[in-house]
Amino acid sequence: MRTLLPLLGIAATLAVLTGCRNSCQQICPRMQAYAEDCGFTVTSEEVRACVASQSGSASRDDRAVCRDAGDRSTLRDEWTCDDLSDYWARVAPVDTGAPESDL
């Protein structure tokens, strides 16, 4: 029992540090890392906006898809850098200071 207690402590610590995110919310930081590999920065505020947009009933129907397609390799197979840029612009628009166009 004594050897089990440290393992339970480690497991509890990991649970607290990672939080209780659903499968769609867990993709947000993976997409951030991929975006950085593509050469653009995604801020922590943008990641929080992504997580918030995937909370509650907003992503309930997509969670099985997120579980199946949310790993790094599948994400990179399914999304291009341009797709990521478009996604982050929709989820958490960044104010670049440039005037918006009316296309």
RACORQUI-V659178 format. One line per field, one symbol per residue. ss: DSSP state (H for helix, E for strand, C for the rest). A space follows every 10 residues. Layout:
ss: ???
This chain:
ss: CHHHHHHHHH HHHHHHHHCC CCCCCCHHHH HHHHHHHCCC CCCHHHHHHH HHHCCHHHCH HHHHHHHHHC CHHHHHHHCC HHHHHHHHHH HCCCCCCCCC CCC
